[in-house]
Amino acid sequence: MTATPLAQSEASIVHIVPHASKTKPGRVLLYIILSLAVVYYAIPLLLVISTSLKTADELRSGNIFTLPQSLNFDAWTKAWLTACTGIECNGIHGNFWNSVEIVVPSVVFSILFGALTGFALSQWQSKLSRVMLLSLMLGAFIPYQVILYPLVRIFSTVGLYGTLPGIILIHIIFGLPYMTLLFFNFYQGVSPELSKAAKMDGAGFFTIFFEIMLPMSVNVLVVAIIMQATGIWNDFLLGLIFAGRDHLPITVQLNNIVNTTTGVKEYNVNMAATFLTALPPLLIYILSGRYFARGLAAGAVKG
Amino acid sequence: MFRKNLAAKLTLVPSAVVIAVCFYGTILWTFYISLTHSTMLPNYRFYGFGQYLTLLSMPRWHTAFANMLIFGSLFIAGSLVIGTTLAALLDRNVKAEGLFRVFFLYPLSMSFVVTGLAWQWLLNPTTGIEALVRSFGWESFQFNWLASPEKAIYAVSIAAIWQSSGLVMAIMLAGLRGVDSDIWRAAKIDGIPVWRSYISIVLPMLRPLILTCVILLATAVVKSYDLVVAMTGGGPGISTDVPGKFVVDLLFQRANISTAAAAAILMLLSVICALSPYVYIELKRQKR
């Protein structure tokens, strides 16, 4: 919200040097504490990966911190293809593709919808548009539980409940507040002369939006894509309620597989499924680096 | 006058409808249902505030609400302290700062379901830390928080802090980078130790950012659902139930939508309480 983009941090290091402590023991302690913190943050994921690479025999004989003896991907194959939820044994591959099918259109349309709304609000500023902006801002804080049941009723009345378009539409609706605010803030900062000049040349609202504003907003677009793609991939509640049996996202299926009460627990398979679910957002995070942090600062409202 | 900005106004119609119907209309709808005696399907005959009384007489609701307060205070305090400490440490001109940030922030990219399952595995008494320490020979070692009704909510808090303290770190680090270096120089000349400068000078300057963090974390607390479902399923028994899970269970499993609606309205009131200091400060700022 008010946070400065982290990208600036590099530049300001130069100014910070004067007050950096030069005392040796302090520096050592500093690095020790930071390294301990790294261990705290890294261990859960490392244990998930290491357990997923173990065989059933290794699981029985060792403890969680013993390293796998070899790189054994059997548990991954099983998690992908044949892990059971108690009733069915289809693994998570179907739900992985369900999630892809949900995420791609949801991201595209929620960004388009939010960007257009944000742009329109930046173009037309009046009492009414400020009311709209404020209600959007507050909308970002409403707990899903408050509006879940009426939305289920509305969606089932129009025949969208439990369908792929339905779950996509739900993500577009819930993405509207964050996306609008993100783009509104950006377009607010763009010089009004630009759209004035374009209007002089006879360009209409949509021409200005699609041919001038959207190409200018590449940085914001990247941030928006990262926010929405990771957010929608990680969604659990909306997928559980709105997606319907045939389109359950991977997060819901993962929980069904791991927390199923029937049968012997196969921890290596469970952890493989967990890792496969975490992989796409982790890759986005690693590949997008600085943009992810920027999205965090911009989309901090998302909580 | 009307023609001016016509395209912009027309573009806003769909969003205005979505906001009015899907966000605010549904709140009113839920509020009305909370005043009826509906079970599986809505029954729109007015019943009054009876559902709120029913709710307040349910031990499960008390557990859920108390858990929200326990979990919330631990989670907010823990994330703030850890996140701010890490930000202050990274602010000391640390080598490989980028690498440290990678580790502190990656949990945020992952789903609460993934976080919950990873920590369930780590804290499970038969497979996790307890079994590990016992295998070293300390047979009586106990760390079975997930299996204990009194302590399971603390285990959930640990996982939540792990997930979200990076957010505080990122926000606070950005704020610390914005602090004028003259302030540091002045503190140094006055001989004030660095840690004192942080606590007495710099952090008070960053009060708005701390407030932002608190608001974000507090609304996350009220919304919390996935983490509990994945990590404990609300158990053992109902010991880690939270309002978010209570409402969903009553709506979709117990077919008790009017009590669920009353609980949802109380969740909304909790969010409003969490937001009010922010709104108050914003309004005060705008007046100036």
Interface residues (C-beta under 8 A of the other chain):
Chain A: M1 T2 A3 T4 P5 L6 Q8 S9 S12 I13 H15 I16 V17 P18 H19 A20 S21 L30 Y31 I33 L34 A37 V38 Y40 Y41 A42 I43 P44 L45 L47 V48 T51 N63 I64 F65 F113 L116 T117 F119 A120 L121 Q123 W124 S129 M132 S135 L136 L138 G139 F141 I142 P143 Y144 Q145 V146 I147 L148 Y149 P150 L151 R153 I154 I173 L176 T180 G204 F205 F206 T230 W233 N234 D235 F236 L237 I241 T251 L254 N255 V258 N259 Y267 N270 M271 T274 T277 A278 P281 L282 I284 Y285 I286 F292 A293 L296 A297 A300 V301 G303
Chain B: N5 A7 A8 K9 T11 L12 P14 S15 A16 V18 I19 V21 C22 F23 Y24 G25 T26 I27 W29 T30 I33 P42 I82 T85 L86 L89 L90 D91 R92 N93 V94 E97 F100 R101 V102 F103 F104 L105 Y106 P107 L108 S109 M110 S111 F112 V113 V114 T115 L117 A118 W119 Q120 W121 L122 T127 G128 I129 A131 L132 S135 W162 G166 L167 A170 I171 L173 A174 G175 R177 G178 S181 W184 R185 A187 K188 V194 P208 L209 T212 L216 L217 T219 A220 V222 K223 Y225 D226 V229 A230 G233 P243 G244 V247 V248 L251 F252 I257 A260 A261 A263 A264 I265 M267 L268 V271 L275
